[in-house]
């Protein structure tokens, strides 16, 4: 998806847990490990974007897990577990909505060939501690395992 705005875009990132492993995907352009995700399109909310990006990039049907809710009502969305803002370039930033999810399968099968990453990896806690990861990626992946490990 092209950028919606020249200075800032809204994105999602999903840390998917299957049993006692979390899925990381090598970002094709940035060459860093991240959870599946991408830009929120104009007609989407963060929950819809999360489910779409996961399906497109890794072909998994997941159940999203978010932050705590204050009841539910008309228009309420599943809150993310975290939100962060970071620079992509010196003049462009992303505000990322971070979700956790569980999957009933570990089989990676992207919807479209152009979404296939050269590398996807189900990681244990021990692997996360030794991999070359951005601090936030490690923090979110470990938190997802802590919260959801053994499920899925």
Backbone as CSV, one residue per row, in Angstrom:
resi,resn,N_x,N_y,N_z,CA_x,CA_y,CA_z,C_x,C_y,C_z
1,UNK,0.852,-1.182,0.000,0.000,0.000,0.000,0.891,1.236,0.000
2,UNK,0.633,2.163,-0.886,1.408,3.403,-0.874,1.097,4.218,0.373
3,UNK,1.974,5.122,0.672,1.765,5.981,1.833,0.532,6.857,1.625
4,UNK,-0.242,7.012,2.699,-1.439,7.841,2.646,-1.062,9.307,2.852
5,UNK,-0.025,9.549,3.624,0.398,10.911,3.912,1.914,10.972,3.814
6,UNK,2.447,12.096,3.400,3.899,12.196,3.220,4.679,12.197,4.530
7,UNK,4.046,12.595,5.640,4.767,12.703,6.905,4.500,11.571,7.892
8,UNK,3.275,11.033,7.893,2.934,10.026,8.899,1.882,9.066,8.348
9,UNK,2.011,7.807,8.695,1.038,6.777,8.325,0.702,5.956,9.562
10,UNK,-0.470,5.333,9.534,-0.901,4.429,10.587,-0.714,2.999,10.092
11,UNK,-0.126,2.153,10.947,0.174,0.780,10.577,-0.253,-0.164,11.696
12,UNK,-0.226,-1.455,11.387,-0.483,-2.500,12.379,0.673,-3.492,12.346
13,UNK,0.878,-4.149,13.478,1.852,-5.239,13.579,1.255,-6.274,14.518
14,UNK,1.327,-7.553,14.110,0.677,-8.615,14.864,1.718,-9.664,15.255
15,UNK,1.748,-9.979,16.539,2.632,-11.020,17.059,1.778,-12.257,17.318
16,UNK,1.922,-13.250,16.429,1.083,-14.451,16.418,1.778,-15.560,17.192
17,UNK,1.034,-16.157,18.115,1.568,-17.248,18.925,0.886,-18.553,18.536
18,UNK,1.712,-19.569,18.323,1.237,-20.936,18.114,2.015,-21.804,19.086
19,UNK,1.278,-22.399,20.012,1.890,-23.180,21.094,2.882,-22.288,21.838
20,UNK,4.151,-22.628,21.859,5.126,-21.829,22.605,6.111,-21.108,21.693
21,UNK,5.610,-20.678,20.515,6.452,-19.946,19.569,5.681,-18.749,19.023
22,UNK,6.436,-17.722,18.647,5.848,-16.519,18.060,6.432,-16.350,16.656
23,UNK,5.589,-15.884,15.742,5.995,-15.762,14.342,6.621,-14.401,14.067
24,UNK,7.818,-14.424,13.472,8.457,-13.215,12.973,8.689,-13.373,11.479
25,UNK,8.639,-12.248,10.796,8.773,-12.226,9.336,9.844,-11.207,8.983
26,UNK,10.755,-11.593,8.099,11.786,-10.666,7.653,11.134,-9.640,6.721
27,UNK,11.226,-8.361,7.095,10.651,-7.295,6.268,11.431,-7.232,4.964
28,UNK,10.712,-7.272,3.849,11.354,-7.368,2.539,12.250,-6.172,2.214
29,UNK,11.827,-4.970,2.563,12.606,-3.778,2.213,13.605,-3.397,3.300
30,UNK,13.175,-3.447,4.555,14.024,-2.982,5.653,15.003,-4.045,6.145
31,UNK,14.751,-5.302,5.805,15.622,-6.427,6.203,15.805,-6.509,7.720
32,UNK,14.680,-6.405,8.434,14.656,-6.597,9.878,13.492,-7.523,10.213
33,UNK,13.593,-8.215,11.340,12.532,-9.102,11.794,11.424,-8.273,12.438
34,UNK,10.183,-8.536,12.016,9.000,-7.883,12.568,7.868,-8.899,12.607
35,UNK,6.789,-8.557,13.304,5.571,-9.342,13.179,4.903,-8.987,11.857
36,UNK,4.060,-9.865,11.324,3.312,-9.509,10.111,2.530,-8.216,10.335
37,UNK,2.396,-7.434,9.297,1.646,-6.189,9.417,1.860,-5.286,8.227
38,UNK,1.352,-4.079,8.353,1.489,-3.110,7.268,0.577,-1.922,7.476
39,UNK,0.403,-1.168,6.407,-0.385,0.064,6.457,-1.876,-0.205,6.615
40,UNK,-2.522,0.649,7.388,-3.979,0.641,7.488,-4.502,1.412,6.283
41,UNK,-5.358,0.773,5.506,-5.895,1.424,4.320,-7.020,2.385,4.702
42,UNK,-7.349,3.293,3.791,-8.326,4.344,4.077,-9.683,3.821,4.529
43,UNK,-10.079,2.664,4.049,-11.414,2.131,4.377,-11.392,1.145,5.546
44,UNK,-10.290,1.081,6.297,-10.136,0.072,7.343,-9.944,0.695,8.715
45,UNK,-10.275,-0.123,9.717,-9.869,0.208,11.081,-8.667,-0.699,11.409
46,UNK,-8.004,-0.494,12.542,-6.814,-1.304,12.849,-7.082,-2.804,12.961
47,UNK,-8.249,-3.194,13.445,-8.568,-4.621,13.562,-8.684,-5.238,12.169
48,UNK,-9.420,-4.591,11.284,-9.567,-5.096,9.909,-8.214,-5.176,9.209
49,UNK,-7.387,-4.147,9.386,-6.067,-4.143,8.758,-5.191,-5.276,9.294
50,UNK,-5.264,-5.526,10.589,-4.471,-6.608,11.189,-4.835,-7.956,10.585
51,UNK,-6.118,-8.243,10.521,-6.571,-9.527,9.970,-6.211,-9.650,8.492
52,UNK,-6.379,-8.573,7.733,-6.039,-8.595,6.301,-4.547,-8.803,6.098
53,UNK,-3.723,-8.036,6.805,-2.275,-8.147,6.620,-1.763,-9.539,6.981
54,UNK,-2.256,-10.102,8.078,-1.834,-11.451,8.471,-2.224,-12.457,7.396
55,UNK,-3.452,-12.364,6.904,-3.917,-13.301,5.873,-3.070,-13.150,4.603
56,UNK,-2.823,-11.908,4.186,-2.045,-11.680,2.971,-0.602,-12.158,3.113
57,UNK,0.039,-11.802,4.213,1.472,-12.052,4.349,1.841,-13.469,4.749
58,UNK,1.024,-14.097,5.601,1.391,-15.439,6.069,0.281,-16.468,5.903
59,UNK,-0.907,-16.037,5.453,-1.990,-16.974,5.159,-2.639,-17.617,6.361
60,UNK,-2.499,-17.013,7.524,-3.086,-17.594,8.730,-4.392,-16.898,9.099
61,UNK,-5.357,-17.694,9.529,-6.563,-17.159,10.148,-6.269,-17.108,11.635
62,UNK,-6.333,-15.933,12.222,-5.943,-15.770,13.616,-7.082,-15.191,14.436
63,UNK,-6.952,-15.350,15.736,-7.852,-14.691,16.674,-7.036,-13.606,17.368
64,UNK,-7.431,-12.355,17.136,-6.706,-11.233,17.723,-6.947,-11.138,19.218
65,UNK,-5.911,-10.741,19.923,-5.979,-10.479,21.354,-5.466,-9.060,21.530
66,UNK,-6.235,-8.255,22.205,-5.834,-6.867,22.386,-5.647,-6.524,23.837
67,UNK,-5.692,-5.237,24.098,-5.588,-4.726,25.451,-6.920,-4.834,26.170
68,UNK,-6.959,-4.352,27.391,-8.180,-4.454,28.182,-9.239,-3.493,27.648
69,UNK,-10.494,-3.901,27.812,-11.634,-3.106,27.357,-12.393,-2.563,28.555
70,UNK,-13.105,-1.498,28.309,-14.039,-0.963,29.302,-15.424,-1.253,28.750
71,UNK,-15.903,-2.464,28.990,-17.192,-2.876,28.433,-17.124,-2.930,26.921
72,UNK,-18.283,-2.981,26.287,-18.345,-2.937,24.830,-19.596,-2.172,24.438
73,UNK,-19.496,-1.500,23.360,-20.614,-0.710,22.887,-20.488,-0.476,21.404
74,UNK,-21.462,0.186,20.859,-21.484,0.445,19.428,-20.215,1.174,18.998
75,UNK,-19.548,0.633,17.998,-18.345,1.258,17.462,-17.069,0.947,18.210
76,UNK,-17.151,0.263,19.344,-15.939,-0.072,20.078,-15.110,-1.082,19.291
77,UNK,-13.824,-0.854,19.230,-12.893,-1.766,18.576,-12.040,-2.447,19.636
78,UNK,-11.497,-3.600,19.281,-10.538,-4.267,20.157,-9.322,-3.351,20.287
79,UNK,-9.003,-2.920,21.499,-7.842,-2.037,21.640,-6.542,-2.811,21.423
80,UNK,-5.531,-2.146,20.896,-4.238,-2.817,20.741,-3.597,-3.032,22.113
81,UNK,-2.599,-3.919,22.154,-1.857,-4.116,23.400,-0.835,-3.000,23.589
82,UNK,-0.473,-2.339,22.490,0.476,-1.225,22.551,0.299,-0.369,21.302
83,UNK,0.761,0.853,21.398,0.824,1.768,20.252,2.194,2.427,20.335
84,UNK,2.877,2.511,19.185,4.149,3.230,19.210,4.279,4.111,17.975
85,UNK,5.174,5.077,18.085,5.442,6.005,16.989,6.941,5.960,16.731
86,UNK,7.308,5.772,15.465,8.730,5.657,15.151,9.012,6.189,13.750
87,UNK,10.240,6.658,13.561,10.669,7.171,12.257,11.009,6.011,11.321
88,UNK,10.556,6.126,10.085,10.940,5.210,9.016,12.088,5.839,8.228
89,UNK,11.952,7.127,7.955,13.012,7.955,7.366,13.060,9.227,8.214
90,UNK,14.030,10.081,7.989,14.064,11.324,8.775,12.807,12.191,8.625
91,UNK,12.073,12.014,7.536,10.894,12.857,7.294,9.571,12.097,7.286
92,UNK,9.600,10.795,7.612,8.364,10.008,7.586,8.288,9.106,8.823
93,UNK,7.102,9.088,9.446,6.899,8.305,10.660,5.717,7.361,10.510
94,UNK,5.706,6.340,11.346,4.570,5.430,11.467,4.068,5.454,12.900
95,UNK,2.757,5.425,13.043,2.114,5.143,14.319,1.595,3.718,14.178
96,UNK,2.126,2.806,14.981,1.796,1.384,14.849,0.905,0.911,15.992
97,UNK,-0.168,0.236,15.606,-1.063,-0.423,16.549,-0.585,-1.865,16.663
98,UNK,-0.213,-2.292,17.861,0.361,-3.615,18.088,-0.711,-4.530,18.679
99,UNK,-0.907,-5.680,18.028,-1.847,-6.689,18.510,-1.107,-8.001,18.716
100,UNK,-1.647,-8.827,19.600,-1.229,-10.213,19.734,-2.324,-11.058,19.101
101,UNK,-1.993,-12.304,18.750,-2.982,-13.203,18.155,-2.575,-14.640,18.417
102,UNK,-3.553,-15.523,18.327,-3.284,-16.958,18.361,-3.700,-17.557,17.025
103,UNK,-3.056,-18.662,16.698,-3.352,-19.379,15.466,-3.536,-20.859,15.792
104,UNK,-4.369,-21.521,15.030,-4.570,-22.960,15.183,-3.633,-23.755,14.276
105,UNK,-2.789,-23.038,13.531,-1.885,-23.695,12.590,-0.557,-22.949,12.565
106,UNK,0.501,-23.673,12.207,1.813,-23.041,12.034,2.229,-23.018,10.565
107,UNK,1.334,-23.409,9.669,1.660,-23.500,8.242,1.534,-22.128,7.588
108,UNK,2.654,-21.634,7.075,2.715,-20.324,6.429,2.368,-20.502,4.952
109,UNK,1.347,-19.775,4.495,0.915,-19.874,3.112,0.290,-18.542,2.679
110,UNK,1.124,-17.555,2.281,0.600,-16.242,1.908,-0.444,-16.331,0.799
111,UNK,-1.372,-15.369,0.803,-2.437,-15.341,-0.199,-1.902,-15.132,-1.606
112,UNK,-0.907,-14.281,-1.762,-0.371,-13.928,-3.075,1.134,-14.128,-3.088
113,UNK,1.661,-14.543,-4.209,3.094,-14.810,-4.322,3.920,-13.558,-4.005
114,UNK,3.421,-12.374,-4.387,4.184,-11.148,-4.129,4.261,-10.817,-2.636
115,UNK,3.406,-11.436,-1.817,3.456,-11.221,-0.365,4.368,-12.215,0.345
116,UNK,4.880,-13.188,-0.402,5.732,-14.207,0.210,7.057,-13.592,0.641
117,UNK,7.396,-13.779,1.887,8.671,-13.308,2.418,9.705,-14.407,2.247
118,UNK,10.937,-14.000,2.052,12.009,-14.988,1.966,12.174,-15.736,3.283
119,UNK,11.834,-15.059,4.378,12.025,-15.677,5.681,10.870,-15.386,6.627
120,UNK,10.279,-16.458,7.131,9.343,-16.402,8.248,9.848,-17.428,9.246
121,UNK,9.716,-17.120,10.516,10.298,-18.015,11.507,9.453,-18.036,12.775
122,UNK,9.106,-19.246,13.220,8.452,-19.431,14.521,9.553,-19.493,15.559
123,UNK,9.549,-18.582,16.515,10.655,-18.424,17.462,10.242,-18.755,18.889
124,UNK,11.123,-19.449,19.578,10.943,-19.702,21.005,11.454,-18.506,21.795
125,UNK,11.156,-18.484,23.070,11.646,-17.426,23.944,13.171,-17.383,23.914
126,UNK,13.799,-18.539,23.983,15.258,-18.615,23.990,15.846,-18.044,22.704
127,UNK,15.219,-18.328,21.577,15.701,-17.786,20.297,15.550,-16.272,20.252
128,UNK,14.431,-15.771,20.752,14.204,-14.320,20.758,15.288,-13.583,21.538
129,UNK,15.784,-14.218,22.588,16.795,-13.586,23.429,18.156,-13.485,22.755
130,UNK,18.399,-14.302,21.723,19.706,-14.296,21.060,19.667,-13.730,19.638
131,UNK,18.475,-13.502,19.084,18.356,-12.993,17.720,18.681,-11.503,17.665
132,UNK,19.098,-11.052,16.480,19.340,-9.633,16.241,17.991,-8.977,15.934
133,UNK,17.373,-8.386,16.967,16.038,-7.806,16.853,16.041,-6.366,17.338
134,UNK,15.119,-5.573,16.780,14.880,-4.256,17.352,14.374,-4.441,18.778
135,UNK,14.707,-3.531,19.682,14.251,-3.681,21.075,12.737,-3.845,21.201
136,UNK,11.955,-3.063,20.447,10.496,-3.196,20.536,10.010,-4.536,20.000
137,UNK,10.637,-5.041,18.948,10.235,-6.342,18.407,10.444,-7.423,19.463
138,UNK,11.612,-7.414,20.098,11.899,-8.399,21.153,10.884,-8.259,22.297
139,UNK,10.652,-7.012,22.732,9.737,-6.750,23.846,8.331,-7.268,23.537
140,UNK,7.801,-6.948,22.365,6.441,-7.367,22.023,6.359,-8.876,21.814
141,UNK,7.353,-9.466,21.158,7.343,-10.915,20.913,7.397,-11.681,22.235
142,UNK,8.252,-11.247,23.150,8.333,-11.906,24.454,7.042,-11.738,25.248
143,UNK,6.453,-10.552,25.177,5.192,-10.312,25.889,4.066,-11.174,25.313
144,UNK,4.054,-11.344,23.995,3.033,-12.194,23.367,3.192,-13.638,23.850
145,UNK,4.421,-14.132,23.906,4.655,-15.496,24.397,4.261,-15.633,25.860
146,UNK,4.585,-14.632,26.649,4.234,-14.661,28.070,2.723,-14.740,28.257
147,UNK,2.023,-13.967,27.468,0.563,-13.904,27.609,-0.149,-15.081,26.967
148,UNK,0.370,-15.562,25.826,-0.380,-16.538,25.036,0.322,-17.879,24.836
149,UNK,1.540,-18.031,25.336,2.272,-19.278,25.130,1.477,-20.487,25.632
150,UNK,1.551,-21.562,24.866,0.808,-22.782,25.208,-0.591,-22.808,24.620
151,UNK,-1.080,-21.661,24.118,-2.398,-21.606,23.482,-2.207,-21.738,21.986
152,UNK,-3.261,-22.117,21.302,-3.178,-22.204,19.850,-2.864,-23.599,19.397
